[in-house]
Amino acid sequence: MQQTAVPELAHTHTRPIHWVATATALAGVVALSSVLQPDSATAAQPTATDAKNAPAAVAPPDPAKADFPLTCGPVKAIVVKKATGDLDGDHRPETVAVVHCDSPMGTPPDGVYVLTQAAGATAPRIVATLIDPKDSITVRDIAVRDGAVAAHLYGYSSPDVPRCCPDVNDSAKWQWKNGSFVRSTPAGAQSV
């Protein structure tokens, strides 16, 4: 075997420290790129006419100030989830509140209410009940998207199912149509 005239170079062999240095440098670049972001792009700058014609920003109704139709006995009703958005196209936000009795044990059923508040009013008012607590449904999550209320729900297939262990997983969507909220089940919704 013939020997090479050039000795082996130390930098041609990777060692663990090389991998650590590379990983550290890569992590630094990723972290720095997440901090340094360009400003949001806009297609056109708003004009003074646009600002004059735009509706004034209105705060959504506060569910803490609402009087919900729940009879909770010695405990109080609590708002456990909420979502806001313009549901009826009037450029004023509504609040969708998920409310139940603050039970010390068990899984209390939820009520889902739509709140609105007139200009100058001190408290919001309930304009719709999407889910009545008598239906024994628990709301996993709720959101307002594109003028509709979307929710993931847990329920019971029969009165024999223990209230601790819902056995039905469902999705629902409510949209304002012709003066009321119409419920539909989104595509792909399944029961378990």
N, C-alpha and C positions, 0 to 999 in steps of 0.2 A: 504494500500500500504506500502510496506516495503522500508525503506530508505537504500541507499547504504552506506557502511562503508567508502568509499573513496569519498571525495568531487569532484565536477566537476572541471576539469582542464581547465584553461583559453585557452590553446593552442589547444583545441579540437573544438573550435568554430571559423569558418572563419569570418573575418571581411574585409571590403573593403581594408584596408591597406595591408592585406596579398595578395590579388589579385594584387594590385599595385606593391608590391615587387616582386611577381612572374613574372609579365609581364615585369618589368624593367630588371630582371635578364635574362629572355629569349631574350629580345631585345639586351642586351649586348653580349650574346653568338652568336647570329646571326650576329651582326655587326663585332665582332671579327673574326668569321669564314670566313666572306667575305674578310677581309683584309689579313689574314694569309692563303695563298694558297700554296700548294706544287709546285715545279718547274715542267715544262712540261716534260713528259716522252718521251724518244726516244727509238726506237727499236734497233738502232745500231749507234755507233759513226761514223761520216764521216771520211774517210781515206784521206791521202794526194793525192792519185790518184783520188778520187772522186772530191776533190776541184780543181784539175788541169783540169779535164774534164768538170766541170760545166761551163755553159755560164756566162759571166760577167753580173752583174746587170746593166740594162739599164733603164734610167728614161723614163717614158711614155711621149709622145708628149704633149706639153703645148698648150691647145686650145687658150690661150690668144695671142699666136704668129701666129695663123692661119688667112688666108684671106678667109672668108666664102662668098659664092656666093649669098649674100642677097643685095637687093636694098632697103635701109631704108630711103632714103630722108634725112631730116635734123637730124634724130636721128641715133644712132649707133647700130650695132648688138652687142648683149651681150650673153655670155654663161651662161645659167641658170642652167644646170645640166651637170655632166660628170661622166663617169665610165671608168676604165682602165682594161686591161687584154690582154693576148695573144690570139688573135682571129684566127690566121692562122697557128699556130704551129711552128713559126720560132724562138721562145724563145725571142722575142722582143715584148714589150707591145704596144698595140694600144690604142688610146683614142677615146671614143664615146662621142661626144659633142652635147648637145641639145641647139640650138641657135635660138633667135628670135630678131626682131627689138624692141628696148627699147621704146615702145609706152607709151605715158603719160596716155592713157585710153584704155579701152577695153581689149580683150584677143587676143594678136597677135598670129598667128599660128607659130608652131615650125618647125624647120628643124633639122634633126638628121644626123650627119656626122661622118664618121670613119676617123680618122687621123693616119698617120704613119710618122715616121721620120727616114731617112737614117742616118747611122753613119757619123758624120762630118757635116751634114746639119744644118743650123742655124734656119730654120723654118719648121714646119710640113707641110705635104701636105694632101689634102683630097683624099682618095682612093675610097670612096663610099658615096652615099647619100641614107640613109635608109628611110627617110621621107622628102619629099619636102614640103616647106612651102605652096606651091600652093594647097596642099591636105587639108588645113584648119584643121590640127590636133594639139592638145595640148598634150604634154607628161606629165603625172602625176609623173611617176618615171621610172628610167632606171637603169639597172645593167648588169655587165658582169659576167657570171657564167659558168664554165665548157666549155670555149671557145665559148660561144654564148652570144648574146645581148638579154636581155629580157626587155620588156617595157609594162607599162600600159598606155593606150591612151584614150583621150576624143575626140569625133568627132561629126559630125552633120548628121542626117538622110536625110536632104534635104536642099536646099538653103533657104527655108522659115523659118527655125529655127533661132531665133536670135543668133548672134555670142557671146552673153554673156552667153548663157545657153546650153552647149553641151548636147545632148540627147543620145549619143552613148558612151558606156564604153566598151573598147576592150583591149585585150592583144595580143602581138605579140612577136615572137622570130625570130632572124636572126642567121644563122650559115654559116660559110665559107665552100662552097662546090664547087669543080671543078672550082676554080678561081673567084667566085663571092659570094655575100651574098644571101642566099635563105631564104625567109620569110615563116614562118609557124605560125599557131595560136596554142598556147599550149592547151592541154586538159583542159576542164572546163572553157574556156573563154566564156563570155556571153556579149551580148549587152543589154542595158537597153532602 
